[in-house]
Amino acid sequence: MSSQEPTSILDTIDSPPDLRKLKQGQLPDLAKEIRAYLIETVSATGGHLAPGLGTVELTVALHYVFNTPDDRLVWDIGHQAYPHKIITGRKGRLHTIRQRNGLSGFLRRVESEYDVFGAGHSSTSISAALGMAVASKLEQSNRQVVAIIGDGGLTAGQAMEALNNAGDMDSDILVILNDNEMSISKNVGALSNYLARILSGRTYTTVREGSKTVLGTLPPMQALARRWEEHMKGMVMPSTLFEELGFYYIGPINGHDIPTLVSTLRNLKAMKGPRFLHVVTQKGRGFEPAEGNPSVFHGVGPFDPTTGKIEQKSTARAYSNVFGDWLCDMAQQDEKLIGITPAMREGSGLVRFSQEYPERYFDVGIAEQHAMTFAAGAACDGLKPVVAIYSTFLQRAYDQLIHDVSVQGLDVTLAIDRAGIVGADGPTHQGAYDLTFLRCLPDMVIMAPANEAECRNMLYTAYQHPGPAAVRYPRGGGPGTVESQEMTDLPIGQAQLVRSGRRVAILAFGAVVTASLQVAETLDATLVSMRFVKPLDREMILRMATSHDMLVTVEENNVLGGAGSGVAEVLNSEDCTIAVVNLGLPDEHIEQGTPDEVLAACGLDFDGIRQSIDNAIARRLAPILESA
């Protein structure tokens, strides 16, 4: 805050206690200022804009009604939590969001006491909130616990499991469904808002609960009262699914109507037990370009805040485009191919496929576990499923990959995007572990391309392989190698000798081949593009070991249990005692930044790889050479 007099309501807000000092009539103006500040700031930095624009009023109302941080607001994922960050003392740092050493794009407990639960993946909020509600009960606290989840997040199995558990436990928890696609009900308007206020009010709830007590001894009358209630609600409300799960359901209400939000939340705050508030919002609210194209402005780069024109991105061909074109070409050749994605059509490069082969395109929503077993079932009956999934989200389907695909040896192809460093999304989204957790699965074929052309051929190879196979590739583009229209089936488990040198042999896996080649040229070292993480090219590894003084493995995966560990296992099985240096991502959660910044910090750029090898030579080889 400057020493100048505040020029807006937002200037006076540094924390929720400041917000709660405002008169209710000031809240709509505050919401407008937050929205303008959000647009202006994110236009310079990029980030998740549209979700936050849709939750401005809801965020203001929640912090106004509830005594945060003592009362717990558990946001799902965090895409919609930028207004929350602004209100909770971080507006002065919002310009650093998703940048190295800046604010996280998601929720992080270490960042603020108001971020009561860290989130990056979807559908966790209800489970976490339920745990907090149980803690509050055992502590005999009056703490309120609120979970805010989107209609997309509600499709995940974990969310439904949590709802079922919460309703059965009769827990004191409020679940707010932020429905920004009107995917459950379009019943929004003045009448619905009015009824929501009535149905959450003390008078109605007292009569409702009282009727249950009084009429409990008169089954026919109780049944009549219940039928009347459901008839009246059914005229303006969606199904009673949530009430069947044990929740007191209110809504849908207009999520941009602050007076309705505040009064309804106050009424719900005074109630006990599982409560469910259905709020309908508009993604991208208040910014016409985002309203018109919310998917583009969901996660957006820098843009002109006046026109909405997005800054031109790199023209380099992305690996997701390589995959998307290959999928269409492969589908043309094989009518048994189907493409499956858990809600990542645009990100995974499936737009063209969904348009050209709509009958063979399946977006299963935020349901990675289901996606994997769905693919397994399709493979059982002769289809050829290709599952396009981000590395970080594949973690959620690991049990299904083992139990339903691997154990049965099914012909499922995994196209693993965002493998390795993803950059601005930080530790919850880095693809740092896939090689480690895939490598231990029997009969799993795992490939990592060094360039775009190799990626296309590896996808083809994986598809032709009659069992589970995975191709993992990074976010963004490669070195620019042009793909051939013709597809080549690569020999399984065969590496490629890229450069012959002396003393040191670098065994590089996937995207790090480019930087490793530059290092090899400066050191006159040998470079092998390993191509296959499993099965490894044992012959090549042993040949390099017998003809060099040191082996260096390089991978964009956690160094523990990754591809380099596999190389060490091969050497150990042959009692080979050559000096080995394993380079990869460190044993820590990798923080956000641009991919180049993060790779440099992890020692996986040219300078880092070169320095590590120089240090290893000085430490391990120099004494040997001197004694010789």
TALINVEN-V309106 format. One record per helix or strand of 2 or more residues. SS is the DSSP state (H for helix, E for strand). FROM is the first residue (numbers start at 1). LEN is the number of residues. If there is no record, write none. Layout:
# TALINVEN-V309106
ss=SS from=FROM len=LEN
ss=SS from=FROM len=LEN
This chain:
# TALINVEN-V309106
ss=H from=10 len=3
ss=H from=16 len=4
ss=H from=24 len=22
ss=H from=50 len=5
ss=H from=56 len=10
ss=E from=72 len=4
ss=H from=82 len=15
ss=H from=125 len=14
ss=E from=145 len=6
ss=H from=153 len=3
ss=H from=157 len=13
ss=E from=173 len=7
ss=H from=190 len=11
ss=H from=202 len=16
ss=H from=219 len=16
ss=H from=241 len=4
ss=E from=248 len=7
ss=H from=258 len=12
ss=E from=274 len=7
ss=H from=288 len=5
ss=H from=319 len=15
ss=E from=337 len=5
ss=H from=351 len=6
ss=H from=358 len=3
ss=E from=361 len=3
ss=H from=368 len=13
ss=E from=384 len=7
ss=H from=391 len=16
ss=E from=413 len=5
ss=H from=426 len=3
ss=H from=434 len=6
ss=E from=445 len=4
ss=H from=452 len=13
ss=E from=469 len=4
ss=E from=496 len=4
ss=E from=504 len=5
ss=H from=510 len=14
ss=E from=526 len=4
ss=E from=532 len=3
ss=H from=538 len=10
ss=E from=550 len=9
ss=H from=563 len=11
ss=E from=579 len=7
ss=H from=595 len=7
ss=H from=606 len=22
